[in-house]
Amino acid sequence: MRLRPHHIALIVSDLEASKSFYRALGFKPGDEMDVGTAVIAFMRSGGLELELFCYRETPQPLAEERVFGFRHLALTTRDLDRSLSKLKADGIVSHEVEARDVGFARLAFFPDPDGAEIEIVQYT
């Protein structure tokens, strides 16, 4: 059996804010569908697809489906300083966010509009 990555699904509280945020990170909008209890928007960057779920009744932040599983979404860049500068200038990332060196890479972490952690990695 050969399994390949397909998508990551995130529960979001404000679909438009989340789509704007992920567009600023380089994701392109795709299909959107109304499934009754939620609106689902798909976004893609390279081979990675995000499936953004915006429920009509927002789940509690500590609801069971949010406690286990997803830790962070990691994206790579060739120039972390330049990427962070652009995201800060665009108001996507707080000016307090700083890169840190971990030996094999430089990393920066920041939240999406609902607090899910985003990591940008520049491998050294």
Secondary structure, DSSP 8 states (H G I E B T S, - for coil): ------EEEEE-S-HHHHHHHHHHTT-EEEEEEE-SSEEEEEEEETTEEEEEEEESS---TT-HHHHSS--EEEEE-S-HHHHHHHHHHTTSS-TT---EE-SSEEEEEEE-TTS-EEEEEEE-
